């Protein structure tokens, strides 16, 4: 397929850098290979499902001219992204041809890089999981071991099921041939060469997609753009031969980190990762664009893409505790990707030490209760933190997720719900509902794939 991204569609609050800088550093946005109008059409094809949608309906719902829609859909069909879904009776004249999205025409990989395991999913253009792998991992084992584990697991989920089948040459990293420990020399986030076509790479070839949208339309033309993520004429040093339908890899892991630059900060419990350019290091190994975000943000993005509406908080309790915040339909990351460090709000002065260096954090108290087997206390602590969040942000719903919640969902929904009910009685407001998030403990990996798919359908990175 040819690459299909939504140029200029990353304007969501808190996600400005998600599409451009998150994938290509200071260079060209590799996912923005089509115009915004093409992304709108693709998204309508996606939401129409197997029943499809006619060109006339596409024109009415996008505000584009019928001629522009015809040009866009012709190219999408040529690329294999759209196909006929039959004909539909019209009020006059001949029956209308309806079109549908071809889900298998494009794929994205989502990686959940946790403290003790890596989980990888392969999803199609509709976000449906078509492959999954997981493996044990020690996030403290050092960059080479972690990157190798991620590479092997990603290779295993791609068609062929192995590095050989996918064409990945594991262990190859541009600019990473020397010392690859976190913080080692040579790992300045701005000094790595343009691995896998990232920051600073010039995309040769035709430009200027004529989709009928008028002068200045963003995106690339209808010429064939072969290669990973639809890169036209780009020679990618390093790994080659990946499935050309692979748009990229989204990676989600505990913070803090810089989503825009793809650089890790002092990951809670693993400060040695501070300053490590994970996005560029993985892109160099995998040979495709990579987007990096916090695990909770990715899960929240996936939930929003899956139909969760309004403003909500996703609270993730697993090896740590964090929150993903969706405000007004957009993921709220903050100016420095610092929003959502929910687990490190202090609720007990001079309390037990936390791995973040503070004392009395919600995470420390909650995980200690879980370790003792006191789930009622863990839920009560989690509820106290959730009540603070509700008071600050006036959100519509609290969603719970993570492996610890998945192991005892009733205990946590009841415990957190009780604290929020008590708060509502004090304030006179309706209690904010508490639910277990759909997707189980795979929500983060699926959400990570949406970091790649979102821009394709004009949704930006959040």
Buried (B, 14 or more C-beta within 10 A) or exposed (E): BBBBBBBBBBEBBBBBBBBBBBBBBEBBBBBBBBBBBBBBBBBBBBEBEEEBBBBBBBBEBBEBEEEBBBBBBBBBBEBBBBBEBEEBEEEEEEEBBBBBBBBBBBBBBBBBBBBEBBBBBBBBBBBEBBBBBBEEBEBBEBBBBBBBBBBBBBBBBBBEEEBEBBBBBBBBBBBBEEEBBBEBEEBEBEEBEBBBBBBEBEBEBEEEBBBBBEEEBBBBBBEBBEBBBBBBEBEBBBBEBBBBBBBBBBBBBBBBBBBBBBBBBBBBBBBBBBBBBBBBBBBBBBBBBBBBBBBBBBBBBBBBBBEBEEBBBBBBBBBBBBBBBBBEBBBBBEEEBBBBBBBBBBBBEEBEEBBBEBBBBBBBBBBBBBEEEEBEBBBBBBBBBBBBBBEEBEBBBBBBBBBBBBBBBEBBBBBBBBBBEEBBEEEEEEBBEBBBBBBBBBBBBBBBBBBBBBBBBBBBBB
